Amino acid sequence: MRTLLLWIGRLGLAFTILPAVLFFAGTLTLSATKLVMLVGMVLWFVTAPINQRVN
């Protein structure tokens, strides 16, 4: 369970960083960028406190 939460948190961080790079490169639209970053933010803010409590 802990490993799964760590990977979901990392995925959330990737979803907040990669869309900005892809938008800058011109391969992702602005609306798609906002949606993916919103999903990443939710994933990160849900899993980060749980991961910190486990450690």
C-alpha positions in Angstrom: 0.0 0.0 0.0 2.8 2.4 0.9 4.6 1.8 -2.4 1.4 2.3 -4.3 0.8 5.7 -2.6 4.4 6.7 -3.3 4.0 6.0 -7.0 0.7 7.8 -7.2 2.3 10.8 -5.6 5.2 10.7 -8.1 2.7 10.4 -10.9 0.9 13.5 -9.6 4.1 15.4 -9.6 4.8 14.3 -13.2 1.3 15.4 -14.1 2.1 18.9 -12.9 5.5 19.2 -14.6 5.2 17.4 -17.9 2.2 19.3 -19.3 3.9 22.6 -19.0 6.9 21.3 -21.0 4.6 19.7 -23.6 2.6 23.0 -23.9 5.8 24.9 -24.3 6.8 22.5 -27.1 3.4 23.0 -28.7 2.2 19.4 -28.5 -0.5 20.0 -25.9 -3.4 22.5 -25.9 -4.0 24.9 -23.1 -7.2 23.3 -22.0 -5.6 19.8 -21.9 -2.6 21.3 -20.0 -4.9 22.7 -17.4 -6.9 19.5 -17.0 -3.8 17.3 -16.6 -2.2 19.7 -14.2 -5.5 19.8 -12.1 -5.5 16.0 -12.0 -1.8 16.0 -10.9 -2.5 18.6 -8.2 -5.3 16.5 -6.8 -3.2 13.3 -6.8 -0.3 15.1 -5.1 -2.4 16.8 -2.4 -4.2 13.6 -1.6 -1.2 11.4 -1.4 1.5 13.7 0.1 0.0 14.0 3.6 -0.6 10.3 3.7 3.0 9.5 2.7 4.4 11.9 5.2 2.3 10.3 8.0 3.5 6.8 7.0 7.2 7.8 7.3 
